[in-house]
Amino acid sequence: MELTSINKLRITAVAALGIVVLGLLAWPLAAPADPLSPVRAWTIGVPRTVVLLALAFGLGFVGYFIAWPHGREIGILAVPFGLTIWAGRSGPMRVLTQAYPQPLERGALASSLRFEPVYWLLIVAAGFAGVLLAQYLRAPSRPPTDEPATGSGPNTGLYLTGVIALAGTVLIANFLLGIFAQDVATSRNIVPSQPPVGQIIFAVVAAFAIASFLVKKFTDLSYLWPALASIFVIAFAQAFYDGAQVLRQFAETRPATSFPHNTLAILPIQLVALGTLGSVLGYWLAVRYDWWRKHESV
């Protein structure tokens, strides 16, 4: 897919659709009672979740036709762009750590955060399902030549490559988030603190864009795998940087605005929404880079 002027307009239109419909009009579905609190999946409830899934599905469906003939590549962006508005409006992680200062409370908080990314990825997946249905109904005579590859070879080889892509993305994302998602410079005496939301947006998009670029270059898999990896990043960071002893030490000796690792200062919705956008961006940068290497680097 060439990034022509008309394709830029398609991307803008799909992004605007997600921002207006999901990010702004549907904000009451996820808005916390306290406007300073973070957006949490567990406070949305089942009825509003059903509405949210249906809305995400519809956005993907409509986004496909807005961006046609590149609806498969562009239509999936509507939901992540809408969730990004929620991620920006959300209160920071430090509100939760300040509300739960005791070690046992911190442990319960960590457990609740570990699986929350799955919820937000299901919302993104509902949008992708809408795109797939629209593509099926459109029934093109032949598949687009620039459709993202999902891998080649036998299924066993694909799954093994997919596991490598997932693991690589988690490792790369955690490493880069430790560099990018900073509020103050780290040293032996200064631990990471809550980054501002603008820094989080840059950090997550950049980290996943780089990871997705490398996944495309070395495994030839699509952005779906790095996006899927976003659900494992928090669990990985907790396992390696926020064990029971570290959690207790921080709860007893550090202010609630401090974290053992920068990744732990990022909310699940921020990680999934921005990670999905970064994954798509990194994939198409890799595609563009390969095209440049073949046609212009002479």
Buried (B, 14 or more C-beta within 10 A) or exposed (E): BEEEEEBEEBBEBBBBBBBBBBBEEBBEBBBBEEEEBBBBBEEBEEEBBEBBBEBBBBBBBBBBEBBBEBBBBBBBBBBBBBBBBBBBBBBBBBBBBEEBEEBEBBBEBBEBBBBBBBBBBBBBBBBBBBBBBBBEEEEEEEEBEBEBEEBEEEEEEBEEBBEBBBEBBBBBBBBBBBEBBBBEEBEEEEBBBBBEBEBBBBBBBBBBBBBBBBBBEEBBBBBBBBBBBBBBBBBBBBEEBBEEEBBBEBBEEBEBBBBBBBBBBBBBBBBBBBBBBBBBBBBBBBBEBEEEEEEEEE
